Amino acid sequence: MHKNMYFDYFGKDCFAAVTEGDKLVEFHLDSDGASDISGNIYKGRIVNVVNGMQAAFVAFGQPKNGYLYAGDIPAGVEVPLSEKLNVKVGDEVMVQVLKSPIGTKGARLSMNLSFVGKNLIYLPGTPFLGVSRKITEEEEREKLLATAEKLRFSGDGLIMRTNARGTQMRVLKTEITYLRSLYLSTLEAYKEAGVGDLIYREADVHFRLLRDIDIDTVDKIYIGSETVFKKVENLFRKTGKKKKLELYNGKTEMFDHFGLEKQIYEFTSPRVELESGAYLIIERTEALTVIDVNTGRFTGDTALEETVFATNLLAAREVARQARLRNLGGIVVVDFIDMDKEEHRAAVLEELTNCLKQDRAKCNVSGMSGLGLVSFTRRKVKVDNMTMLGKTCPHCRGTGVVLSDSYIAFRIKIALRRCFFEGYENAIVELNAGVYSEIVSKKMFTDMVTGEWRNKRVYMIPHRTYHEEFFTVRGDNNTVLTLPESAKLLY
């Protein structure tokens, strides 16, 4: 099955996607207004210590204070962690974000730092050696641990990632030296920083994906920015994998051209259609995600039990895909359709477990209850994708969501590029007045209007009565246009 990666850019936002076959399996958005901060390192200050919770709260430049568990604070010689936290109010501390803020919960922080590379994770000041759980062969694990022992700096630790298997020692030495240099430069930055300052930024989404995904399994990497393409090309120059890179400069938007936008838009709905006519309903709560399996139009060709079994197998595969695609985290409960045969129940559970093993996030599956309920946990380090793509709906006062202004503007951009690709010189956009104000105030289309669209004209007609998500785009080649007084020539 062919596997591709896609990176496209809109203003300060990066849209990243991974496909297997023709199906979207991962989507990531690095947004200027809602970026994932996991991995970043800040200078913070302890503002509260709660010994009963074995936790401390830290101001570190974000709207919500972060929290430190005792296990994430290096133990002091005089005060063991089992007795008391090793910090006090007013202490200045260097903290790394383990989990980004989610909902009303602040970020989880750690004073035990880690620097992640392609093959290694460097743990300064933590004398621990480990090997990726995905490597299960005991002989291979022992070999990698022996390599880690040779690579480590005194007093520091090292985790050998899956990619480390088969990697030459000289490459590993270069990487550990580089990771240590990042740590040393972070220490220097900390000395000069004020409380709340960012002193180390984790890699952007494109470099994180290129670092964390085994590039040997990828067929093509499409990049929609010439600047980023050159950076990645330079990164791949010595790996022999440069031929996998392709700069996308098509006339239509990349995500539209490859059919990704349609699949992204589909997962903003709670309903997921299966090829058989069955469907899933996915509902999020603050504590967990519930997925309900329904047969829908799927009636099968045999007995009811066989129809239910076939539906549940399809659902198990799609549940695993949706967990990755939506970046679900925490507890997920799946309500499969009741099955009478124990072998069918076991087969569905095994299918779900095997499909979740393809997920880069750690997943643990529990058994199936007598009612057909299966729960699994998926490691959560940042907000799910629906939260990134949506915003609280002003019409329903928080009981649902509408698409964010940035995403609606991105869809308008797609429609405009398609309009100009079809040969039109003028484009007329009718849209919600609030979305129009955001486009103008943030100058979202400046680069296009002054660049590839400099010989085109884009008129926007704002409507106060339009729903936020609704807009129309039409082309016109007439030299004289008849437009209402409210029409605005973009910039």
C-alpha positions, 0 to 999 in steps of 0.5 A: 500500500503506497503511503504519502505525506503532504504539507501545505501552508496558509499564512502562519498555519501549516496543514499536514496530512498522511495517506495510506492508499487513497485514505487520509489516516493522519491530519495535523494543523499547526495554527498560529492561534492554537499551536501544540506546545508539547516539547517546548521548554520555558522558564517558569516560576512555582506559584503554588505547592500542594503536597496533598496532591504531590503537585506544584503549579507553575506560571510559564507564560501561558494563559493557564498555569501548568502543573508538575507532578512529584515524579516529574521533579528531580529528587533532592538529596535532603528531601525525598519525593516520597515525603515532600515536593522538592520545590517551593513557591517563588522558585524559578524552574526550567520546565518542558511541556509533556502535554499541551493545555486541553480544555480547562486543564493546564499543561502538564510540565516536567523538569526532567528534560528530553530532546527527541531526534530521528533515532534517539531521545537524549535525557540530560541528567536522567541516567536511564537507558531504554529501547522503543517498546515497538522493538520486541525481539530480546536480542535486538533490544540487548544490542541496542542497549549496548549501543546506548551504553557506548553513546551516552554521556556520563550522568545522562540517559538515552532511549533508542527509538525504532529508527535506531535499529540498523542505523550506523554508529557514526550517524548515531554519534552525530545525532547525540552530539547534536541533541546535547548541543541543543541542551547546552544552548537551552541552558545558556538561554535559560540564564538570560531569560525572564519568567515565561520566556520560551527558551527551546521550541520543539520542531514544527509539524513538518519536521516532527512528522519527517522525524517521527515517521519512518521515511523508508515506508513513504513513497512521496512527500509533497510540499507546497512551500518552496522555502520549506521544500529547500529546507527539507531538501537540504535535510535529506541531501545526505540520506539518498531519499531526496527523490521522494520530495516533490515541490507542489506548484499546481494551479489548484490548491494541493489539498483540493488536487489530491482529494484531501480537503473532502476527507478532512471536511468529512471528519468534522461530522460526528457521522462516519459512513462505512463502505457497506452502508453501515455507519459510526456516530462519534461523540466527544465528552470532556472525559471520553469519546463514545463511538456507536456502531450502526448497521444502517443500510447494510443488510448483508447476504446471509444470516443476521449474526454474519451481517453483524459480524461483518459490520463490526469488523469494518467498524473496528478498522474504521474506529482505529483510523478515526482515532488517528485521523481525529487525534482522539485521546484519553478513553475511547468507548466503542459500542459494537453491535451485539454478537452471539458467537464468542469467536466473532467477539474475539475476532472483532477485538483482535481486529481492533487491537491489530489496527491500533498497533499501526498508530504511532500514539500508544494505545491499550485495549481492554476486553469486550463486555457482555454488551459489546462494549470495548474501551481503549486508551490512546495517549493524549498530548494535545487537543484533538483535531476537531477542537483545532478546526472548530470553535464554539458556536455562537448560535447554540452557546457551546452545545456544538461547534462551527468551523473556525474563521481560518478554516473557512478562509482556507476553503474560500482560498481553495474555491478562488484558486479553482475559479482562476484555474478555470480561466476567470479574471474576476472572482466574486465572493459572498460570505459572512460579515464576521468572516470577512472582517477576520480575512481583512484584519489578518490580511489573510490573502495578502500574499496571493493578491500581491503575488500569483493573483496580482493580475486578477480581481477579487471582490468580497460581498459581506452579509450579516445574515449569512451563517459563518460557514456559508459562502459562494464564489463565482467567476466573471470575465466581463470588463464591467461588473454590476455589483452591490455597493457593499462589494469590496475589492480585496486589499 
